[in-house]
Amino acid sequence: MSRKEAAVASTAIGRNVRRPRRRSLREWVTHGGLTKIAFALPLVFIFGYFSWWPIINGVVMSVQRTNLVDPAEFVGWSNFSYVLSDPLLPTAAANTLYYALLSLLIGFPVPLLLATFMAELRGTRRLYSVLAYLPVIVPPVAAVLLWKFFYNPEPTGLFNTALAWVGAGPLAWLNSADTVLPAIVVEATWAYFGSAAIIYLAALTSVRRDLYEAAEIDGAGIVRRTWHITLPQIRGVVLVMFLLQIINTMQVFTEPFIFTGGGPDNASTTLLLMIYNYAFIDGDFGAATALSVLLALFLGLVSAVYFYATRKLT
């Protein structure tokens, strides 16, 4: 068949192919289109009211002077200028970044390693899964108060007692600017690693078992299997969890607030703790929302850069 004949045949076939006909508006309505919208509207309204309206309201408040009691006054960019000129802001930003870095170095690998270990188990995997998730069930305030007892600076504190057994300590833990943030990171890692471990464990179920069996036949140990099989197979989940941990650690509040209230000497003051102080100590909700908007913009920029940098890895 020549090229001309092939083109004619292709055109004839294309004419005979029955293309799907687009529905008219009347047909869409008669086939339940309005009913679907009626069911979806309440959910969209609820989601918008509780998710998007606070964001919009916060942006509006960031350019107002308001204490939620007196009438709001439009002040433009004054709140942002006030927040950016606050001498405590560099300290709080540095503390937040340091906390996030420590959390990534300490808290990020722990649930991944734990999930890999549990995936190697057979009969006792469920038991270890329950034990790993138990700290998540403990209310955050109760967990912080429990660990505050562990961090008692006196020699009778649990951790200082353990240090005394090996001839070390006692340490000031929460009362020292050098150890307060690492101590908080350790508690936060214990409190939240169970959720991430369960997610990783669920992701590991999608890894083909024959890959592990082939690696075992070749004599690969658990480290080589994890590096060459596990991580490449679940790298999409790992990358998403890494970004979520960055966002969560940059918004840390509960632990510094209950442990130290930002002390000693503002060594554990974070950005969210500054936002809390602006709003509920100073009564300046305009400054609080302005700092919130700045933090949201920064995290949005970090997320965009992260997605752009890892787009070929997912």
ABEGO torsion letter per residue (X at the ends): XBAAAAAAAAAAAAAABBBBBBBBAAAAAAAGAAAAAAAAAAAAAAAAAAAAAAAAAAAAAAABBBAGABBBBBAEAAAAAAAAABAAAAAAAAAAAAAAAAAAAAAAAAAAAAAAAAAABAAAAAAAAAAAAAAAABBAAAAAAAAAAAABABAABAAAAAAAAAGBOBBAGAABAAAAAAAAAAAAAAAAAAAAAAAAAAAAAABBAAAAAAAAAAGBBAAAAAAAAAAAAAAAAAAAAAAAAAAAAAABAAAAAAAAGGOBGGAABBAAAAAAAAAAAAGBAAAAAAAAAAAAAAAAAAAAAAAAAAAAAX
